[in-house]
Amino acid sequence: MEFYRLEPEVAGVLDEGTVIDAAAHPPRIESVHYEITDWSGDDLVEAFPVYLVTDDLADTLVDSGLDAFRVRRAVVTLSEEAQELLEGKELPTFHWLEVTGQAGVDDIGVTDQGQLVVSEQALDLFQGGTLESCEIDRF
């Protein structure tokens, strides 16, 4: 089975509402507050070590029957700069994609460095959405 490393757009930062245990490797996340600073329109974004997906992509992934991930609630806000940059653009609801799989083994996994790695089947699902700013390489 082929696997691919995804390097999504970094559309923002983890804000002070994020609860993270940075002493763990990889860091353990309890809750996510993501502040969008700029967004090009992709359905998958990140801020190390967190990945977020839009409602549409979350539904697609859940309905696929793939495992090794959970879709969880995230607080997502816009910075003042992003409010100006995205004025008139509708912002979708984003959810935290908590990845529990192992890279190169499960359909959706992360490496020890926190890189997102997906199977060919999962890649097809991700590419069903918008990934224009996401770099995709063979793993």
C-alpha positions, 0 to 999 in steps of 0.5 A, spaced: 500 500 500 502 506 498 502 512 503 503 519 502 505 525 507 501 531 507 504 538 509 497 542 509 497 550 509 498 553 516 493 558 516 493 560 523 496 559 530 494 555 536 491 560 541 492 561 549 485 556 549 489 550 547 491 545 552 497 542 550 502 537 554 509 539 550 513 535 555 510 529 551 513 526 545 509 527 540 505 533 544 499 531 547 493 535 546 487 536 550 483 541 547 484 546 541 483 553 540 486 555 533 486 562 531 486 563 523 491 569 521 490 567 513 486 562 510 487 560 502 481 556 502 483 549 504 479 543 507 485 541 511 490 546 515 495 545 521 499 548 526 504 543 529 502 539 532 494 540 530 490 538 524 484 541 522 478 539 517 472 543 515 465 540 516 465 537 509 471 533 510 470 531 517 463 528 514 467 525 508 472 522 513 467 519 518 463 516 513 468 513 509 469 507 515 477 509 516 479 509 523 485 511 527 482 518 528 477 522 531 473 528 529 473 533 535 471 540 537 475 546 536 474 553 538 476 557 531 477 564 531 479 570 526 485 574 528 483 582 526 488 581 520 484 575 518 477 579 519 480 584 514 483 579 509 477 574 509 472 580 509 466 577 504 469 570 504 465 565 508 469 561 513 467 554 514 466 550 521 473 547 522 474 541 527 480 538 530 482 532 526 485 528 532 490 523 529 491 516 533 494 512 527 501 510 526 504 513 519 505 508 514 501 503 518 494 506 519 490 509 513 491 516 517 497 516 521 503 521 524 510 520 524 514 521 530 515 528 528 508 529 527 507 529 520 501 527 517 501 521 513 495 517 509 494 511 505 492 512 498 485 511 499 485 516 505 488 521 500 483 520 495 478 522 500 482 528 502 483 530 495 475 530 494 476 537 498 480 543 496 488 542 498 491 547 493 496 549 499 497 542 501 504 539 499 503 532 498 509 527 497 510 519 497 512 517 504 
